[in-house]
Amino acid sequence: MFNKNFGDKKFKIAAFYSLGVIIAVLILNYMVVSMKTEQITYNKFLDLLSQKKISEVQVTQDRLTIIPKDNSGIGKKILYTGRISDLDLKNELKASGADITAPSSNDDPLINFLLTYVIPIGILLIAGRFLFGRIDKKLGSGVMSFGKNNAKVYAESETGVTFLDVAGQDEAKESLMEIVDFLHNQDKYIKIGARLPKGALLVGPPGTGKTLLAKAVAGEAKVPFFSMSGSNFVEMFVGMGASRVRDLFQQAQQKAPCIIFIDEIDAIGKSRDTAGMGGGNDEREQTLNQLLSEMDGFDSSVGVVILAATNRPEVLDKALLRPGRFDRRVIVDRPDLKGRENILIVHSKGVKLSSEVRLDKIAKATSGAVGADLANMINEAALFAVKNGREEICQGDLEEAVEVVIAGKEKKDKILSGPEKKSVAFHEVGHAIVAALLKHTDPVHKITIVPRTMGALGYTMQLPEEEKNLVSKEEMIDEITVLLGGRSAEEVEFNSISTGASNDIERATKMARNMVTIYGMTDKFDMMALESVESRYLDGRPVQTCSAETATLIDGETLSIIRTAHEKAKAILTKNHDLLIKIAGVLIEKETIMGDEFMEIVKESSAWKEKIEV
């Protein structure tokens, strides 16, 4: 359907542009004529005629146009004067030798007008249209249409996504199914007096499928889908973002029932700043105000649904989140074990898998991964299969893909020296032995000393036997002990330390600090909250909420946990020094040991028997 308001805008722009061109041509023509002509008195004309300085005189009904001779000293300007009744003029013109001309009867005033005005104006209009067209292509949205929205509009079948393409988000899909049902069967809801939620806010970490879910809602409902990023509303000119919001909602109401999707809505929906003189960003706040007004102004019964996505819900303006605007908050969180397996099944539909492939094992190995990570792993596995000349993806390809995403590719050009290789081997075996001999730890899956592109000279991979939603204090302490087992092994074997434990120390310190400040796992502070978490769906950065004196005590408690775990790891490895040397020797020789082989060696030791008895 043609947008009447936009058509009026377009007509006004064209009219103003054409009028401007006409005025410019008239002014230019006047300036050119003024520069080349000069009016003189009739007496001066007669003097020039008597001095024989005139080359030609053009006689019209009311004017004499005078063209001086080149050597007259007057210059190149064309002179003119008014024509008066002078019976002797013809004789004087003949006596001076000047040529006498008169306009031909064939000179058509219409042709002169066309040549003087119409054709130049037409040329300028065509050139201007071409120029603005080129600029529009370069700038995308167009220099003459700042206020026009540039949302992508998908027809019924063009999103190409349904709920069958979304896995691992069953609760989110269930929340959105009601919206789809309303768009299909509005009458049964209107009959009972129910109204469609005006908006649903999709909240979750990056890569969990928020945009995919929005497209699936449109695909299931078979309605037009307007997709736009929040940053597209913000322009350098104040008021342009608000204009785009108005235009977007006008188009949506004309195509109702439909879905509007605003990705990264925090770009325009941040809380309005009242600090300082005048507040924050005027353009962003005007855009937000217009969005709030539009959401209040339309009737949800017409079938316009607004979906928005963000991974920073804590920064959104409270007015945006109240009932009547975004009525629902749909959490799109990291998938659990079953969800990860379903996501792998969905993404593996288009690839050839070997019959030996166990996607459930890959799901166990990818705890914390989101849908985008899992899709990337399937693609990496397919690339490995092609690289190795196979026509199907095998289990090894998938396991290698997991390691590539976690630790990077193998660095074949990075060769460790003998002492370095030995140090890395003891370091990694230290992690593995401590993990195997503690009670609250995950089983060791793989130990390797092959360097990786993400900086790891080696690593020890542990896989959980089951999905965990809660972690106990004992489990956290044991995990910290495992992290410190690498450095402890270096101390036990070489009586010296290296830089290889930097990442372990960082992770152990962060975990110990969280035990003190967030989880209330110390006797000193009991269940007192000392830090709060910001950007929970991004980096989960903690913000301190205590005094400087308390912060010093926190450092002391954190150090106490670290020191206790360090001593515990050293004690385990000192007691089992022979086992450490034996497994490190195997690792130096093979460079990679799988979990089964590692556990066979451990189970033969006295340390394992003691663990079983305990």
TISEKOL-763445 format. One record per residue (C-alpha): chain; z, x, y; residue number from 1. Coordinates in steps of 0.2 Angstrom, whole numbers, plus 5000, padded with zeros to 4 digits. Example, Ala and Ser with C-alpha at 12.3 -4.5 7.8 and 13.67 -1.06 7.14 Angstrom:
TISEKOL-763445
- chaine  zz  xx  yy  num
- A  5039  5062  4978  1
- A  5036  5068  4995  2
***
This chain:
TISEKOL-763445
- chaine  zz  xx  yy  num
- A  5000  5000  5000  1
- A  4996  5006  5017  2
- A  5011  5011  5028  3
- A  5008  5001  5044  4
- A  5021  5011  5054  5
- A  5013  5027  5049  6
- A  4996  5020  5053  7
- A  5002  5016  5071  8
- A  5009  5034  5073  9
- A  4992  5041  5067  10
- A  4982  5031  5079  11
- A  4994  5035  5094  12
- A  4992  5054  5090  13
- A  4973  5053  5089  14
- A  4972  5043  5105  15
- A  4984  5055  5115  16
- A  4974  5070  5108  17
- A  4957  5062  5113  18
- A  4963  5058  5130  19
- A  4970  5075  5132  20
- A  4953  5082  5127  21
- A  4944  5071  5140  22
- A  4955  5076  5154  23
- A  4954  5094  5149  24
- A  4935  5093  5150  25
- A  4934  5084  5166  26
- A  4946  5097  5174  27
- A  4936  5111  5167  28
- A  4920  5104  5173  29
- A  4927  5102  5190  30
- A  4934  5120  5191  31
- A  4917  5127  5185  32
- A  4907  5117  5198  33
- A  4920  5122  5212  34
- A  4918  5140  5208  35
- A  4899  5140  5208  36
- A  4896  5129  5224  37
- A  4901  5129  5242  38
- A  4899  5116  5256  39
- A  4892  5121  5273  40
- A  4888  5112  5289  41
- A  4871  5106  5293  42
- A  4870  5118  5308  43
- A  4874  5133  5297  44
- A  4860  5127  5285  45
- A  4848  5127  5300  46
- A  4853  5145  5305  47
- A  4851  5151  5287  48
- A  4834  5143  5287  49
- A  4828  5151  5303  50
- A  4834  5168  5297  51
- A  4823  5165  5281  52
- A  4838  5168  5269  53
- A  4835  5153  5259  54
- A  4825  5154  5243  55
- A  4824  5135  5238  56
- A  4830  5118  5245  57
- A  4833  5104  5233  58
- A  4831  5087  5242  59
- A  4840  5072  5235  60
- A  4844  5055  5243  61
- A  4860  5060  5251  62
- A  4862  5079  5249  63
- A  4853  5096  5252  64
- A  4856  5109  5238  65
- A  4853  5126  5245  66
- A  4849  5142  5234  67
- A  4850  5158  5245  68
- A  4839  5173  5242  69
- A  4846  5187  5232  70
- A  4845  5199  5247  71
- A  4853  5187  5259  72
- A  4870  5194  5258  73
- A  4878  5177  5255  74
- A  4881  5179  5236  75
- A  4877  5169  5221  76
- A  4885  5153  5225  77
- A  4875  5137  5227  78
- A  4877  5129  5244  79
- A  4875  5111  5249  80
- A  4876  5100  5264  81
- A  4874  5082  5268  82
- A  4856  5075  5272  83
- A  4854  5068  5289  84
- A  4838  5060  5298  85
- A  4829  5076  5304  86
- A  4810  5073  5308  87
- A  4807  5092  5310  88
- A  4815  5097  5294  89
- A  4799  5097  5284  90
- A  4790  5109  5297  91
- A  4805  5120  5297  92
- A  4806  5122  5279  93
- A  4788  5126  5278  94
- A  4790  5139  5292  95
- A  4804  5148  5283  96
- A  4794  5150  5267  97
- A  4808  5141  5256  98
- A  4802  5131  5241  99
- A  4805  5112  5242  100
- A  4810  5103  5226  101
- A  4815  5085  5223  102
- A  4823  5077  5207  103
- A  4810  5072  5194  104
- A  4808  5053  5191  105
- A  4810  5058  5172  106
- A  4828  5064  5175  107
- A  4838  5051  5166  108
- A  4856  5049  5172  109
- A  4862  5044  5155  110
- A  4855  5060  5147  111
- A  4864  5070  5161  112
- A  4880  5061  5157  113
- A  4878  5064  5139  114
- A  4874  5083  5142  115
- A  4888  5085  5154  116
- A  4903  5075  5147  117
- A  4900  5067  5130  118
- A  4893  5081  5120  119
- A  4906  5094  5126  120
- A  4920  5082  5123  121
- A  4913  5078  5105  122
- A  4912  5097  5101  123
- A  4930  5099  5107  124
- A  4936  5085  5096  125
- A  4928  5091  5080  126
- A  4934  5109  5083  127
- A  4952  5102  5086  128
- A  4951  5091  5070  129
- A  4945  5106  5060  130
- A  4959  5118  5068  131
- A  4973  5105  5065  132
- A  4967  5103  5047  133
- A  4968  5121  5043  134
- A  4985  5122  5051  135
- A  4991  5107  5041  136
- A  4985  5116  5025  137
- A  4995  5132  5030  138
- A  5011  5123  5034  139
- A  5011  5110  5021  140
- A  5018  5095  5029  141
- A  5007  5096  5044  142
- A  5010  5100  5062  143
- A  5007  5083  5068  144
- A  5018  5074  5056  145
- A  5036  5083  5057  146
- A  5044  5066  5054  147
- A  5034  5061  5038  148
- A  5043  5064  5022  149
- A  5034  5075  5009  150
- A  5043  5067  4993  151
- A  5033  5069  4977  152
- A  5029  5052  4971  153
- A  5026  5049  4952  154
- A  5018  5034  4945  155
- A  5025  5024  4930  156
- A  5019  5036  4916  157
- A  5018  5052  4926  158
- A  5035  5058  4924  159
- A  5032  5060  4906  160
- A  5050  5061  4902  161
- A  5061  5048  4893  162
- A  5079  5048  4886  163
- A  5072  5055  4870  164
- A  5068  5071  4879  165
- A  5086  5073  4885  166
- A  5099  5079  4872  167
- A  5117  5085  4873  168
- A  5122  5072  4887  169
- A  5125  5056  4878  170
- A  5139  5050  4890  171
- A  5128  5053  4905  172
- A  5113  5044  4897  173
- A  5125  5029  4893  174
- A  5130  5028  4911  175
- A  5112  5028  4917  176
- A  5106  5016  4904  177
- A  5113  5001  4914  178
- A  5102  5006  4929  179
- A  5087  5006  4918  180
- A  5092  4989  4910  181
- A  5094  4982  4928  182
- A  5077  4988  4933  183
- A  5070  4979  4918  184
- A  5080  4963  4918  185
- A  5086  4960  4935  186
- A  5088  4941  4933  187
- A  5102  4942  4920  188
- A  5113  4953  4932  189
- A  5109  4942  4947  190
- A  5113  4926  4938  191
- A  5131  4932  4935  192
- A  5133  4939  4952  193
- A  5132  4957  4947  194
- A  5124  4970  4959  195
- A  5115  4986  4955  196
- A  5125  5002  4960  197
- A  5116  5008  4975  198
- A  5117  5026  4970  199
- A  5123  5038  4956  200
- A  5128  5056  4959  201
- A  5124  5068  4945  202
- A  5137  5082  4945  203
- A  5137  5097  4934  204
- A  5133  5116  4933  205
- A  5115  5123  4935  206
- A  5104  5121  4921  207
- A  5112  5106  4912  208
- A  5098  5094  4915  209
- A  5102  5084  4930  210
- A  5084  5083  4937  211
- A  5078  5080  4919  212
- A  5090  5065  4917  213
- A  5084  5058  4934  214
- A  5066  5059  4928  215
- A  5071  5051  4911  216
- A  5078  5036  4920  217
- A  5062  5033  4930  218
- A  5052  5036  4914  219
- A  5062  5023  4904  220
- A  5062  5011  4918  221
- A  5043  5013  4921  222
- A  5045  5013  4940  223
- A  5039  5024  4954  224
- A  5049  5040  4956  225
- A  5052  5048  4973  226
- A  5058  5066  4971  227
- A  5064  5077  4986  228
- A  5075  5092  4988  229
- A  5089  5090  5001  230
- A  5083  5106  5010  231
- A  5066  5097  5013  232
- A  5075  5085  5026  233
- A  5082  5099  5037  234
- A  5069  5105  5050  235
- A  5070  5117  5065  236
- A  5068  5102  5077  237
- A  5083  5091  5079  238
- A  5079  5073  5073  239
- A  5065  5077  5061  240
- A  5076  5076  5046  241
- A  5082  5059  5051  242
- A  5064  5053  5054  243
- A  5060  5059  5036  244
- A  5074  5049  5029  245
- A  5068  5033  5038  246
- A  5051  5036  5032  247
- A  5056  5039  5014  248
- A  5066  5023  5013  249
- A  5052  5013  5021  250
- A  5040  5019  5007  251
- A  5053  5016  4994  252
- A  5056  4998  4999  253
- A  5037  4995  4999  254
- A  5036  5001  4981  255
- A  5052  4993  4975  256
- A  5058  4993  4961  257
- A  5058  5012  4962  258
- A  5070  5027  4961  259
- A  5073  5040  4974  260
- A  5080  5056  4968  261
- A  5087  5069  4980  262
- A  5090  5086  4972  263
- A  5103  5098  4979  264
- A  5110  5084  4991  265
- A  5124  5096  4997  266
- A  5111  5104  5008  267
- A  5112  5088  5019  268
- A  5128  5080  5013  269
- A  5141  5093  5017  270
- A  5157  5086  5026  271
- A  5154  5084  5044  272
- A  5163  5098  5054  273
- A  5175  5093  5067  274
- A  5182  5110  5071  275
- A  5177  5119  5087  276
- A  5167  5112  5102  277
- A  5155  5099  5097  278
- A  5156  5101  5078  279
- A  5143  5109  5066  280
- A  5125  5108  5063  281
- A  5117  5094  5074  282
- A  5101  5092  5064  283
- A  5110  5091  5047  284
- A  5123  5079  5053  285
- A  5110  5068  5061  286
- A  5101  5068  5044  287
- A  5117  5064  5035  288
- A  5121  5050  5047  289
- A  5103  5042  5045  290
- A  5105  5043  5026  291
- A  5122  5034  5027  292
- A  5114  5021  5038  293
- A  5099  5019  5026  294
- A  5110  5017  5011  295
- A  5120  5003  5020  296
- A  5105  4995  5027  297
- A  5095  4990  5011  298
- A  5098  4977  4998  299
- A  5101  4984  4981  300
- A  5094  4968  4973  301
- A  5076  4973  4978  302
- A  5078  4987  4965  303
- A  5079  5003  4975  304
- A  5091  5015  4966  305
- A  5096  5032  4973  306
- A  5100  5046  4962  307
- A  5106  5063  4968  308
- A  5111  5079  4960  309
- A  5123  5093  4965  310
- A  5134  5107  4958  311
- A  5145  5107  4973  312
- A  5153  5089  4974  313
- A  5169  5096  4983  314
- A  5159  5100  4999  315
- A  5151  5082  5000  316
- A  5156  5071  5014  317
- A  5168  5057  5009  318
- A  5158  5044  5018  319
- A  5144  5048  5006  320
- A  5155  5046  4990  321
- A  5163  5029  4994  322
- A  5159  5013  4985  323
- A  5143  5005  4991  324
- A  5134  5021  4993  325
- A  5136  5033  4978  326
- A  5145  5020  4967  327
- A  5145  5031  4952  328
- A  5148  5049  4948  329
- A  5139  5055  4932  330
- A  5146  5071  4925  331
- A  5132  5082  4917  332
- A  5143  5096  4909  333
- A  5140  5110  4898  334
- A  5135  5103  4880  335
- A  5147  5104  4866  336
- A  5143  5111  4848  337
- A  5134  5096  4843  338
- A  5125  5094  4860  339
- A  5119  5112  4859  340
- A  5112  5109  4842  341
- A  5103  5093  4847  342
- A  5096  5102  4863  343
- A  5089  5116  4851  344
- A  5081  5102  4840  345
- A  5072  5095  4855  346
- A  5066  5111  4862  347
- A  5060  5117  4845  348
- A  5049  5102  4842  349
- A  5034  5110  4850  350
- A  5036  5127  4840  351
- A  5034  5132  4822  352
- A  5050  5135  4813  353
- A  5053  5143  4796  354
- A  5062  5133  4783  355
- A  5076  5146  4783  356
- A  5080  5143  4801  357
- A  5098  5136  4804  358
- A  5100  5129  4821  359
- A  5118  5125  4819  360
- A  5122  5143  4817  361
- A  5113  5147  4834  362
- A  5122  5133  4842  363
- A  5139  5141  4836  364
- A  5133  5158  4844  365
- A  5129  5150  4861  366
- A  5146  5143  4866  367
- A  5145  5139  4885  368
- A  5126  5139  4886  369
- A  5117  5125  4895  370
- A  5101  5117  4891  371
- A  5090  5129  4902  372
- A  5098  5144  4892  373
- A  5094  5136  4875  374
- A  5076  5132  4880  375
- A  5074  5150  4886  376
- A  5081  5156  4869  377
- A  5068  5146  4859  378
- A  5054  5153  4870  379
- A  5060  5171  4868  380
- A  5061  5168  4849  381
- A  5043  5162  4849  382
- A  5038  5177  4859  383
- A  5047  5189  4846  384
- A  5038  5180  4832  385
- A  5021  5183  4840  386
- A  5025  5201  4844  387
- A  5030  5204  4826  388
- A  5014  5196  4819  389
- A  5022  5181  4812  390
- A  5016  5163  4813  391
- A  5033  5155  4812  392
- A  5050  5158  4820  393
- A  5063  5165  4808  394
- A  5082  5165  4810  395
- A  5081  5184  4815  396
- A  5070  5179  4830  397
- A  5082  5166  4836  398
- A  5097  5178  4834  399
- A  5088  5192  4843  400
- A  5084  5179  4857  401
- A  5102  5175  4859  402
- A  5107  5193  4861  403
- A  5093  5196  4873  404
- A  5099  5181  4884  405
- A  5117  5187  4883  406
- A  5115  5206  4884  407
- A  5097  5210  4888  408
- A  5083  5219  4878  409
- A  5086  5234  4868  410
- A  5083  5250  4878  411
- A  5073  5261  4867  412
- A  5071  5275  4879  413
- A  5090  5277  4882  414
- A  5096  5289  4869  415
- A  5115  5293  4868  416
- A  5120  5310  4865  417
- A  5131  5314  4850  418
- A  5148  5314  4859  419
- A  5143  5298  4869  420
- A  5137  5289  4853  421
- A  5153  5293  4844  422
- A  5164  5287  4859  423
- A  5154  5271  4860  424
- A  5156  5268  4841  425
- A  5175  5270  4841  426
- A  5176  5259  4857  427
- A  5167  5245  4848  428
- A  5175  5247  4831  429
- A  5192  5246  4841  430
- A  5187  5229  4848  431
- A  5182  5223  4830  432
- A  5197  5229  4821  433
- A  5210  5222  4833  434
- A  5200  5205  4832  435
- A  5200  5206  4813  436
- A  5219  5209  4812  437
- A  5226  5197  4825  438
- A  5229  5179  4820  439
- A  5222  5169  4835  440
- A  5205  5177  4836  441
- A  5187  5172  4832  442
- A  5178  5181  4817  443
- A  5167  5196  4821  444
- A  5149  5193  4819  445
- A  5140  5209  4824  446
- A  5145  5227  4830  447
- A  5131  5237  4838  448
- A  5129  5253  4848  449
- A  5111  5250  4853  450
- A  5110  5251  4872  451
- A  5105  5235  4881  452
- A  5096  5232  4898  453
- A  5110  5223  4905  454
- A  5121  5239  4905  455
- A  5130  5238  4889  456
- A  5130  5254  4878  457
- A  5135  5243  4864  458
- A  5145  5227  4860  459
- A  5155  5217  4848  460
- A  5150  5199  4845  461
- A  5162  5186  4839  462
- A  5158  5168  4834  463
- A  5170  5154  4834  464
- A  5172  5144  4818  465
- A  5174  5128  4828  466
- A  5172  5121  4845  467
- A  5188  5123  4856  468
- A  5192  5112  4871  469
- A  5210  5119  4873  470
- A  5216  5137  4872  471
- A  5234  5141  4869  472
- A  5245  5155  4877  473
- A  5245  5165  4860  474
- A  5226  5164  4859  475
- A  5224  5170  4877  476
- A  5236  5185  4874  477
- A  5226  5190  4858  478
- A  5210  5189  4867  479
- A  5216  5200  4881  480
- A  5222  5212  4867  481
- A  5205  5212  4859  482
- A  5197  5216  4876  483
- A  5208  5231  4878  484
- A  5205  5237  4860  485
- A  5190  5247  4865  486
- A  5199  5258  4877  487
- A  5214  5259  4865  488
- A  5203  5266  4851  489
- A  5197  5280  4863  490
- A  5215  5285  4867  491
- A  5220  5285  4849  492
- A  5205  5295  4843  493
- A  5201  5306  4857  494
- A  5217  5306  4867  495
- A  5206  5303  4883  496
- A  5198  5289  4891  497
- A  5180  5285  4898  498
- A  5172  5273  4910  499
- A  5165  5262  4896  500
- A  5179  5249  4897  501
- A  5176  5243  4915  502
- A  5170  5226  4910  503
- A  5183  5224  4897  504
- A  5197  5228  4910  505
- A  5189  5216  4923  506
- A  5188  5202  4911  507
- A  5206  5205  4904  508
- A  5213  5206  4921  509
- A  5205  5190  4927  510
- A  5211  5181  4911  511
- A  5229  5187  4913  512
- A  5229  5182  4932  513
- A  5223  5165  4927  514
- A  5238  5164  4915  515
- A  5250  5167  4929  516
- A  5242  5158  4944  517
- A  5233  5143  4936  518
- A  5239  5139  4918  519
- A  5258  5141  4921  520
- A  5260  5153  4906  521
- A  5274  5163  4913  522
- A  5293  5161  4914  523
- A  5294  5168  4931  524
- A  5284  5155  4940  525
- A  5285  5141  4927  526
- A  5272  5128  4931  527
- A  5269  5132  4949  528
- A  5251  5131  4955  529
- A  5248  5148  4964  530
- A  5229  5147  4965  531
- A  5216  5133  4966  532
- A  5198  5133  4959  533
- A  5183  5131  4971  534
- A  5165  5128  4966  535
- A  5171  5123  4949  536
- A  5153  5120  4943  537
- A  5147  5137  4950  538
- A  5157  5153  4949  539
- A  5174  5144  4948  540
- A  5181  5156  4962  541
- A  5200  5155  4963  542
- A  5208  5153  4981  543
- A  5226  5159  4983  544
- A  5238  5146  4989  545
- A  5254  5156  4990  546
- A  5262  5168  5002  547
- A  5259  5187  5003  548
- A  5276  5190  4995  549
- A  5272  5179  4980  550
- A  5255  5187  4978  551
- A  5265  5204  4975  552
- A  5275  5196  4962  553
- A  5259  5189  4954  554
- A  5252  5206  4953  555
- A  5268  5212  4944  556
- A  5267  5198  4931  557
- A  5248  5201  4928  558
- A  5252  5219  4925  559
- A  5265  5215  4913  560
- A  5254  5205  4902  561
- A  5240  5218  4903  562
- A  5252  5232  4898  563
- A  5260  5222  4884  564
- A  5243  5219  4876  565
- A  5237  5237  4879  566
- A  5252  5243  4869  567
- A  5249  5230  4855  568
- A  5231  5236  4853  569
- A  5236  5254  4853  570
- A  5249  5251  4840  571
- A  5237  5241  4828  572
- A  5224  5255  4829  573
- A  5237  5269  4827  574
- A  5243  5261  4812  575
- A  5226  5259  4805  576
- A  5218  5275  4811  577
- A  5210  5279  4794  578
- A  5201  5262  4794  579
- A  5195  5265  4812  580
- A  5188  5282  4807  581
- A  5179  5274  4791  582
- A  5171  5260  4800  583
- A  5166  5271  4815  584
- A  5157  5283  4803  585
- A  5147  5268  4796  586
- A  5142  5262  4813  587
- A  5137  5279  4819  588
- A  5126  5280  4804  589
- A  5118  5263  4804  590
- A  5120  5259  4823  591
- A  5122  5240  4818  592
- A  5135  5232  4806  593
- A  5135  5213  4803  594
- A  5151  5204  4801  595
- A  5150  5202  4782  596
- A  5149  5220  4779  597
- A  5162  5224  4792  598
- A  5174  5212  4784  599
- A  5171  5219  4766  600
- A  5178  5236  4772  601
- A  5193  5228  4782  602
- A  5198  5217  4767  603
- A  5199  5233  4756  604
- A  5213  5240  4768  605
- A  5231  5238  4767  606
- A  5231  5231  4785  607
- A  5222  5215  4779  608
- A  5234  5212  4764  609
- A  5249  5213  4777  610
- A  5240  5200  4788  611
- A  5238  5188  4773  612
- A  5256  5190  4768  613
- A  5261  5186  4786  614
***
